[in-house]
Amino acid sequence: MVPLRCLYSYLHPLRSQGAMKSPATTPSIMRWGCQAQLHFAQALAVCSNPVVKELSLTPGEEKDPAWLEETDKKYKKCPPDAAQEALQVALDAGYRHFDCAYFYQNEATIGAAFEKMLGEGRLKRDELYVVSKLWNSFHAPQDVKPAFLKSLTMLKLDYLDLYLMHSPMGFLNINEELMPQKDGLLLQSDVDYVDTWRAMEKLVDEGLVKSVGVSNFNISQLERLLSVCRIKPAANQVELHPYLTQPKLVEYCRSKGIVLIAYSPFGCPAMPRPTGKNSPVPLLENPTVNEIAQKHGKTSAQVLIRFHLQRGIATIPKSITPSHIVENAEVYDFQLTHKEIQTLEGLNCNTRFIKWKLMGMDTHKHFPFGDQ
């Protein structure tokens, strides 16, 4: 088994050309994942979320028109031309790991960009590490492979490197709706994520995907999955940043050889900030983060990325801005001190920016955040 640190030490992103290994000889994320020291979370994920408005108007939560209006402004669909430009800038900057998902509703656009670049011979398929995710509406075992094939077709590829279960919670499959609802509540399914996982394992058996993993799983759910799985989850993608450090989950995944991938490493700056009395300042504006950044002659974003890498955690910063995409890769010429890491960890206040307690989702029997 390749040690976890290799995930972050195999490759500087600006030296990625020619470093990939053959698919036939590298079956696990611990080998395939080593190529992606920084994961380019396809920059359009937050720009093309089709259900933000739907998610913000839910029973049991305060309906904030200002929050809704601001969110609607910030989460506009990204034009295909901008998507292709972002992909090209990322590739030129050395990114090779592209984090996609059916839920983002833009895999066809990403696939068109892949097809163009591969067709022009600017890179080879085995130089890419492409990830997608099984959406909650397709947890029934008979729905897993068709959902996977739909993503694979849209991405214009003949295999994926990693396929994640987007969350442990299943929804009813009502005409393939993303968020099937009745009376403002999500229509939940009682499919066991273990059964979903077994269907995902078959995708590996068939050679359609190199590795499978999960997202938004808590420790007890991981323990249960590990006790029955045939193929161990290669990764767990969760929200992680100094306001939500999740030390127990980090240590657990490390002990089990499960790669942690941090989404929202900047604390979701595109999302309207919480307005509660004790709500923290935006993470990128935090004085402590800014002070550390100034000391190293870096930006706050670069410090936050470096924070994850030095904790042994992969990170997928999102950006549609070319200069930011390049900037996010320039994090290998400085080192945070042990004290600075501890200081950043000390900012933890268990603040989760991605909204989950929506439309009765927190009543789902597999809701993963019931203890927070």
C-alpha positions as MATLAB code, in Angstrom:
seq = 'MVPLRCLYSYLHPLRSQGAMKSPATTPSIMRWGCQAQLHFAQALAVCSNPVVKELSLTPGEEKDPAWLEETDKKYKKCPPDAAQEALQVALDAGYRHFDCAYFYQNEATIGAAFEKMLGEGRLKRDELYVVSKLWNSFHAPQDVKPAFLKSLTMLKLDYLDLYLMHSPMGFLNINEELMPQKDGLLLQSDVDYVDTWRAMEKLVDEGLVKSVGVSNFNISQLERLLSVCRIKPAANQVELHPYLTQPKLVEYCRSKGIVLIAYSPFGCPAMPRPTGKNSPVPLLENPTVNEIAQKHGKTSAQVLIRFHLQRGIATIPKSITPSHIVENAEVYDFQLTHKEIQTLEGLNCNTRFIKWKLMGMDTHKHFPFGDQ';
ca = [
       0.000    0.000    0.000;
       1.357    3.390   -0.940;
       1.558    5.547    2.228;
      -0.975    8.358    2.580;
       1.678   11.049    2.409;
       2.319   10.044   -1.197;
      -1.028   11.517   -2.083;
       0.532   14.885   -1.449;
       4.201   14.323   -2.247;
       4.183   12.454   -5.563;
       3.632   15.446   -7.709;
       3.844   19.182   -7.787;
       0.898   20.209   -9.982;
       3.190   22.130  -12.306;
       5.124   18.946  -12.957;
       2.206   16.676  -13.717;
       2.955   15.846  -17.335;
       4.267   12.344  -17.793;
       3.904   11.374  -14.153;
       0.781    9.253  -14.497;
       0.912    5.485  -14.299;
      -0.909    2.972  -16.459;
      -4.531    2.216  -15.462;
      -3.736   -1.488  -15.625;
      -1.134   -1.228  -12.874;
      -2.673    1.326  -10.506;
      -6.032    0.074   -9.208;
      -6.503    2.172   -6.083;
      -6.897    5.835   -5.176;
      -3.788    5.525   -3.043;
      -1.916    5.174   -6.343;
      -4.210    6.992   -8.714;
      -4.863    9.754   -6.213;
      -1.173   10.448   -5.791;
      -1.210   12.346   -9.053;
      -3.490   15.050   -7.704;
      -1.742   17.006   -5.019;
      -4.339   19.716   -5.511;
      -7.709   18.626   -6.806;
      -9.337   21.004   -9.248;
     -12.960   20.815   -8.103;
     -14.321   21.550  -11.526;
     -14.809   25.210  -11.085;
     -18.432   25.137  -12.107;
     -19.833   23.094   -9.273;
     -21.058   26.068   -7.264;
     -21.865   28.036  -10.391;
     -24.403   25.581  -11.763;
     -26.319   24.301   -8.743;
     -29.885   24.135  -10.079;
     -31.685   23.839   -6.761;
     -30.343   26.630   -4.570;
     -33.646   28.502   -4.497;
     -35.517   25.289   -3.812;
     -33.175   24.405   -0.975;
     -33.498   27.739    0.755;
     -37.278   27.696    1.222;
     -37.903   24.888    3.651;
     -40.296   24.123    6.520;
     -38.770   24.555    9.934;
     -36.129   27.069    8.866;
     -36.348   30.821    8.835;
     -37.179   32.047    5.336;
     -34.760   34.857    4.651;
     -35.654   36.699    1.407;
     -32.387   38.642    1.478;
     -30.398   35.419    1.782;
     -32.387   33.892   -1.060;
     -31.944   36.891   -3.342;
     -28.218   37.096   -2.696;
     -27.791   33.351   -3.202;
     -29.699   33.472   -6.468;
     -27.368   36.215   -7.729;
     -24.214   34.318   -6.837;
     -25.228   30.888   -8.111;
     -25.890   31.566  -11.767;
     -25.290   28.938  -14.401;
     -21.815   29.134  -15.847;
     -21.708   29.476  -19.665;
     -20.072   26.543  -21.514;
     -17.357   28.829  -22.907;
     -16.369   29.842  -19.377;
     -16.343   26.206  -18.336;
     -13.983   25.273  -21.130;
     -11.737   28.250  -20.353;
     -11.590   27.247  -16.680;
     -10.678   23.687  -17.614;
      -7.941   24.853  -19.975;
      -6.474   27.247  -17.408;
      -6.499   24.469  -14.812;
      -4.807   22.007  -17.145;
      -2.165   24.571  -18.080;
      -1.555   25.202  -14.367;
      -0.955   21.486  -13.830;
      -4.274   20.328  -12.390;
      -5.206   16.777  -13.310;
      -7.930   15.814  -10.828;
     -11.436   16.956  -11.812;
     -14.172   16.582   -9.222;
     -17.583   16.285  -10.884;
     -21.063   15.138   -9.845;
     -24.380   14.364  -11.499;
     -25.995   16.802   -9.059;
     -24.032   19.726  -10.498;
     -25.925   19.306  -13.780;
     -23.000   20.307  -15.961;
     -21.224   17.060  -16.727;
     -22.155   17.363  -20.414;
     -20.319   20.701  -20.577;
     -17.296   19.255  -18.799;
     -17.404   16.225  -21.092;
     -17.391   18.424  -24.192;
     -14.250   20.140  -22.880;
     -12.591   16.782  -22.169;
     -13.502   15.508  -25.631;
     -12.041   18.602  -27.280;
      -8.781   18.492  -25.367;
      -8.309   14.758  -25.731;
      -9.243   14.931  -29.413;
      -6.645   17.614  -30.040;
      -4.003   15.454  -28.416;
      -3.163   18.033  -25.754;
      -3.310   15.328  -23.100;
      -3.984   11.609  -22.745;
      -6.834   10.028  -20.816;
      -4.458    8.407  -18.332;
      -3.127   11.864  -17.461;
      -6.515   12.748  -15.966;
      -8.086   11.708  -12.682;
     -11.834   12.156  -13.086;
     -14.335   11.802  -10.258;
     -18.125   11.776  -10.289;
     -20.787   11.072   -7.687;
     -23.916    8.953   -7.417;
     -26.803   11.255   -6.543;
     -29.228   10.421   -3.710;
     -32.147    9.700   -6.061;
     -30.324    6.681   -7.492;
     -29.501    4.681   -4.355;
     -31.707    1.713   -5.275;
     -29.271   -1.000   -6.444;
     -30.969   -1.298   -9.841;
     -30.500    2.471  -10.411;
     -26.776    2.631   -9.617;
     -25.312    1.408  -12.907;
     -27.702    3.404  -15.156;
     -26.900    6.561  -13.162;
     -23.184    5.863  -13.439;
     -23.407    5.251  -17.177;
     -25.317    8.484  -17.663;
     -22.488   10.454  -15.995;
     -19.864    8.481  -17.920;
     -21.609    9.215  -21.218;
     -21.981   12.919  -20.470;
     -18.315   13.125  -19.496;
     -17.380   11.523  -22.847;
     -15.157    8.942  -21.137;
     -14.958    5.154  -21.133;
     -14.080    4.826  -17.443;
     -13.880    6.939  -14.282;
     -11.063    6.986  -11.784;
     -13.250    7.405   -8.702;
     -17.002    7.230   -8.099;
     -18.394    8.521   -4.804;
     -21.740    8.008   -3.116;
     -22.770   11.669   -2.760;
     -24.295   11.056    0.676;
     -25.598    8.122    2.727;
     -29.185    9.390    2.329;
     -31.389    8.022   -0.423;
     -34.345    9.820   -2.059;
     -37.150    8.268   -4.041;
     -36.473    8.061   -7.759;
     -39.410   10.039   -9.161;
     -38.722   10.527  -12.870;
     -35.051   11.120  -11.990;
     -35.852   14.364  -10.158;
     -32.921   15.680   -8.157;
     -35.024   16.766   -5.175;
     -38.356   14.888   -5.292;
     -40.781   16.582   -2.889;
     -44.279   16.603   -1.562;
     -45.665   19.468    0.523;
     -42.199   20.992    0.737;
     -40.559   17.848    2.128;
     -38.117   15.553    0.390;
     -39.438   12.137   -0.534;
     -37.017    9.880    1.273;
     -36.242    6.292    0.358;
     -35.454    3.570    2.861;
     -32.670    2.055    0.730;
     -29.739    0.994    2.896;
     -26.499    2.635    1.781;
     -24.829   -0.772    2.266;
     -26.952   -2.165   -0.559;
     -26.084    0.889   -2.654;
     -22.415    0.283   -1.950;
     -22.608   -3.336   -3.091;
     -23.988   -2.147   -6.416;
     -21.093    0.335   -6.669;
     -18.585   -2.460   -6.007;
     -19.902   -4.202   -9.133;
     -18.868   -1.163  -11.185;
     -15.284   -1.849  -10.134;
     -15.681   -5.547  -10.991;
     -16.826   -4.562  -14.481;
     -13.859   -2.249  -15.022;
     -16.040    0.840  -15.351;
     -14.366    2.669  -12.462;
     -10.982    2.252  -10.795;
     -12.017    3.085   -7.226;
     -15.177    3.806   -5.266;
     -15.688    5.955   -2.199;
     -18.190    7.991   -0.236;
     -19.001   11.575    0.651;
     -20.575   13.124    3.751;
     -20.290    9.909    5.790;
     -19.758   10.076    9.554;
     -17.586    7.710   11.602;
     -20.345    5.279   12.584;
     -21.493    5.006    8.969;
     -17.937    4.361    7.815;
     -17.492    1.726   10.520;
     -20.639   -0.053    9.427;
     -19.633    0.044    5.778;
     -16.142   -1.236    6.529;
     -17.590   -4.151    8.498;
     -19.477   -5.520    5.494;
     -17.817   -4.179    2.334;
     -15.871   -6.260   -0.153;
     -14.061   -3.212   -1.544;
     -12.988   -0.619    1.025;
     -14.034    2.999    0.431;
     -11.007    4.727   -1.067;
     -12.056    8.217   -0.001;
     -14.528   10.242    2.038;
     -15.239   13.751    0.742;
     -16.549   16.092    3.441;
     -16.721   19.763    4.361;
     -13.480   20.725    6.092;
     -11.892   24.080    6.967;
     -10.568   25.796   10.121;
     -14.131   26.522   11.281;
     -14.974   22.809   10.896;
     -11.838   20.744   11.516;
     -13.572   17.460   12.483;
     -10.481   16.029   14.255;
     -12.129   12.707   15.198;
     -13.189   12.040   11.621;
      -9.751   13.052   10.321;
      -8.014   10.667   12.706;
     -10.465    7.837   12.022;
     -10.045    8.035    8.256;
      -6.282    8.232    8.632;
      -6.304    5.104   10.804;
      -8.331    3.197    8.204;
      -6.384    4.352    5.159;
      -9.337    6.301    3.779;
      -8.292    9.451    1.940;
     -10.102   12.546    3.185;
     -10.985   15.108    0.525;
     -11.962   18.544    1.832;
     -14.690   20.401    0.003;
     -15.464   24.045    0.785;
     -11.914   24.616    2.102;
     -12.523   28.392    2.079;
     -15.765   28.157    4.049;
     -18.026   28.746    1.015;
     -17.296   32.437    0.342;
     -19.876   32.416   -2.475;
     -22.619   31.536   -0.011;
     -24.283   34.315    1.968;
     -22.663   34.350    5.397;
     -24.601   33.270    8.485;
     -26.156   36.238   10.273;
     -26.508   34.822   13.784;
     -25.134   36.634   16.815;
     -22.199   34.241   17.171;
     -21.570   33.682   13.463;
     -17.859   33.851   12.577;
     -16.473   36.318   10.074;
     -15.947   34.939    6.552;
     -12.988   32.593    6.705;
     -11.034   34.391    3.981;
     -11.397   37.602    6.012;
     -10.472   36.081    9.355;
      -7.748   38.258   10.975;
      -5.774   35.212   12.123;
      -5.755   33.700    8.645;
      -4.828   37.062    7.129;
      -1.970   37.552    9.600;
      -0.471   34.159    8.763;
      -0.878   34.867    5.049;
       0.905   38.218    5.325;
       3.756   36.607    7.230;
       4.367   34.198    4.341;
       3.634   36.679    1.556;
       0.669   34.576    0.492;
      -3.094   34.966    0.198;
      -5.552   33.682    2.757;
      -6.783   31.151    0.197;
      -3.271   29.770   -0.247;
      -2.840   29.456    3.518;
      -6.126   27.547    3.819;
      -5.099   25.125    1.076;
      -1.680   24.641    2.662;
      -3.380   24.026    6.026;
      -5.166   20.981    4.590;
      -2.173   19.618    2.724;
       0.005   19.684    5.838;
      -2.720   17.836    7.752;
      -2.601   15.093    5.118;
      -5.937   16.068    3.567;
      -6.650   16.568   -0.121;
      -8.452   19.793   -0.931;
     -10.703   20.838   -3.803;
     -10.825   24.637   -4.015;
     -13.458   25.971   -6.390;
     -12.947   28.912   -8.687;
     -14.139   30.080  -12.074;
     -11.602   32.939  -12.120;
      -8.456   32.045  -14.108;
      -6.111   34.030  -11.861;
      -7.506   32.296   -8.773;
      -7.190   28.858  -10.370;
      -3.496   29.524  -10.960;
      -3.051   31.082   -7.521;
      -4.577   28.045   -5.806;
      -1.812   25.864   -7.258;
       1.009   28.060   -5.948;
       1.191   26.577   -2.467;
       4.408   24.556   -2.556;
       6.970   27.259   -1.907;
       6.121   27.842    1.758;
       5.497   25.836    4.899;
       3.205   26.586    7.824;
       4.807   26.101   11.211;
       3.434   23.616   13.709;
       2.253   26.530   15.824;
       0.450   28.091   12.860;
      -1.312   24.807   12.152;
      -2.400   24.642   15.787;
      -3.564   28.260   15.649;
      -5.701   27.563   12.585;
      -7.098   24.426   14.189;
      -7.976   26.588   17.183;
     -10.445   28.533   15.011;
     -12.741   25.510   14.998;
     -16.305   26.403   15.998;
     -18.105   23.487   14.322;
     -19.636   25.832   11.746;
     -21.011   24.018    8.721;
     -21.650   26.256    5.701;
     -23.347   23.715    3.456;
     -27.010   23.588    4.414;
     -28.263   20.068    5.177;
     -31.196   20.554    7.537;
     -33.523   21.318    4.673;
     -36.896   19.995    3.563;
     -36.940   17.474    6.390;
     -33.609   15.981    5.351;
     -32.506   15.855    8.989;
     -35.274   13.312    9.674;
     -33.730   10.813    7.252;
     -32.652    7.642    9.031;
     -29.202    7.979    7.447;
     -28.763   11.706    8.091;
     -25.042   11.950    8.861;
     -24.921   15.098   10.976;
     -27.330   14.307   13.788;
     -24.666   14.759   16.440;
     -23.713   18.266   15.274;
];
